[in-house]
Amino acid sequence: MKAFKKIGILLFSSALLFSCSKEKINSESIFVDRKVERNELDNYIDKTYTKDYNISILYKFVEKESDLDYNLSPASYESSVRMTKLLYHLGIDPYNKVTGSKDFIRKYFPKLLNYIGSPAYRNNGTFVLGTAEGGVKITLYLLNRLNEQTGKDIEFLNYFYFHTMHHEFAHILHQTKGYPAAFEQITGSKYVSDAWSNIYSDDDLETVISDGFISPYAAKEPNEDFVETYSYYITLSPEQWEERISNGDDKGIALITAKLDIIRTYFQNIWNIDIDVLRDEIVARQADLAKFDQTSLK
């Protein structure tokens, strides 16, 4: 009986093998790379950012690269073109100029830029203009407000984009090589954490400057104070900087000036960057912005 069962199993197995052998395997794989059509902007990004700096730009909405805590919308093609050209002109190339090579940006600038068309609103009524993640990615929001008119308005560009870009890049730099502890001791007892938006407002510069902060957000904590002071300084002309801090009293101005001295020394000693020379380069480009072509990708 056992022998019969064994023979039957062998015969059945042979039949299965025989029947399977008659099915031909399709020579075409189901895993086929989708052909993606490249446009002028793709080619420009590849030539200007990727080949020289290994930087990628996501201007087509990628859900997994976006913050799912917010309701967000994609950046338009037109705004993406303008931002890509302006970002190089006002945000990347000035560092090349003052350092004498592309090596600084190549080594330290994040390798992924993510464009979002809409703002990212917080629960307190404010909204996020940009974020930096782990030194490898910067996300810029609100791109769909960038157009022919706003693209020539340097106050608009700085407020919504370039102040943010320099702010986030400075985060990456101080996370790579820390600034002196003396910086946070200047206004150490005045930082207010997330209450900054309730205590200060952009319309009341007298109070915020008098307390020793360049902006309301700078009062959140020392790291934000450091990058806010830096980014305001290099994107404002000397006259605009003096006008801004003159809103406060002498004590507040002295506190901000003391912080700026530490920032200036930090960038000179750690990164070999003179922030006054960097500011001059950025401000000169801002002044000549009306002549800068924001739309041609040739």
C-alpha positions, 0 to 999 in steps of 0.5 A: 500500500505504501509502495503504491502511494509512493508511485502515485505521488511520483507520477502526479509530480511528473505530470505537474512538471510536464504540464508546467514545461509547456508554458512559455515564459514571457521574455518581456519583463513587467518591470519597465522603466517609464520614459519621462519626457525632459523639458527645458527646465529639467535640462537647465537644472541638470546643467546648472545644479546637478552636474556642478553641485550634485543638487537636485530640484523637485519642482513637480510635487512629490508627496513623500518629500512633502510635509503631510501635516499641511495641505499643500499644492504644487508649484507652477512651472513658471514660478519654478523657472523663476525661482531656479534662476533667481536662487542661483543668482542671489543664493548660490553664486554669491558664495562662489564669488566670495569664496573663489570657487564652487567647492563651498557650495558643492560641499555644504549646500543641501543636495535636494531643493523642494518647491511647494506652491502654497504656504504651510500654515501652522495652528497659531496662524503663522505659516512656514516659509522654508525648512531644512532637514538634516543638512541635505534638503531645503523646502521652499514654500509659497512659490506660486506668488512669484511672478513677473511683478513680484520677481522684481520686488527685492523686498518681496523676494527677501521676505518670502524666499531668500531670507528663508534660504540663507536662514536655512543654509545657516542652520546647516552650517552651524549644525556642521560646526557650532558657533560660540556659546557666548552668543546665546548668553547675550539674551539668554533669559529673553528667549520665549520658545513658541510664544514668540508669535504672541509676544512680538509682531512684525509691526512692532519692531520697537519692542523686538529690537529693544529686547535685542532681537532682529525679528520676532522669530529670533526670540524663539531660541538661540539657533533661530536667533543666530540664523535670523540675525545672519540672514537679515544682515546679508540680505539688507543693505547697510542703510536698510540694516541701520534703519531696521535696528534704529527702531529699538533703543540703545540697549537693544541695538547694543545686544544685536551688535554684540551678536553680529560681532560673534556671527562675523567672527564665526564666519570668518574663522570657521568658513573663511567668509567675510559676511560684509563682502558677501552682503556687498555681493548680494546687495549689488545683485539685488540692485541690478535685478531689473536687468536679470533674465528670470525666464530664459533657460538657454 
